Amino acid sequence: MAFIKDYLNEHGATGARRLARIIQEEFGLSVHPRSIERALARKKKRQAPPA
């Protein structure tokens, strides 16, 4: 997630499919795009201010 966070900060909005390909190229890890989407949604949900 740290890599994804840094990548998004540097390059702006990027789709989960592209992020999955970049992770495969950089680290040799296969990550399903939906897993990236869920992780980003969890992170966003935790940062939301209480209602």
C-alpha positions in Angstrom: 0.0 0.0 0.0 2.9 2.4 0.6 4.0 1.9 -3.0 0.5 2.6 -4.2 0.1 5.7 -2.1 3.4 7.1 -3.3 2.6 6.3 -6.9 -0.8 8.0 -6.7 0.7 11.0 -5.0 3.3 11.3 -7.7 1.2 10.4 -10.8 -2.3 11.3 -9.8 -5.4 9.2 -10.3 -4.5 5.8 -11.8 -6.8 2.8 -12.5 -6.6 -0.4 -10.5 -5.7 -2.4 -13.6 -2.8 -0.2 -14.4 -1.6 -0.3 -10.7 -1.8 -4.1 -10.8 0.4 -4.1 -13.9 2.9 -1.7 -12.4 3.1 -3.8 -9.2 3.7 -6.9 -11.3 6.5 -5.2 -13.2 8.1 -3.6 -10.1 7.8 -6.4 -7.6 6.9 -9.6 -9.6 3.7 -9.9 -7.6 0.3 -10.7 -9.1 -2.4 -8.6 -7.4 -6.0 -8.6 -8.7 -7.2 -5.1 -9.5 -10.3 -5.6 -7.4 -8.0 -6.2 -4.3 -6.4 -2.8 -5.0 -9.8 -1.2 -5.3 -11.0 -2.7 -2.0 -7.8 -1.7 -0.2 -8.1 1.9 -1.4 -11.8 2.0 -0.4 -10.9 0.8 3.1 -8.2 3.4 3.4 -10.6 6.1 2.2 -13.3 4.9 4.6 -10.9 5.1 7.6 -10.0 8.7 6.7 -13.6 9.9 6.5 -14.5 12.3 9.4 -17.2 11.0 11.7 -20.8 12.1 10.9 
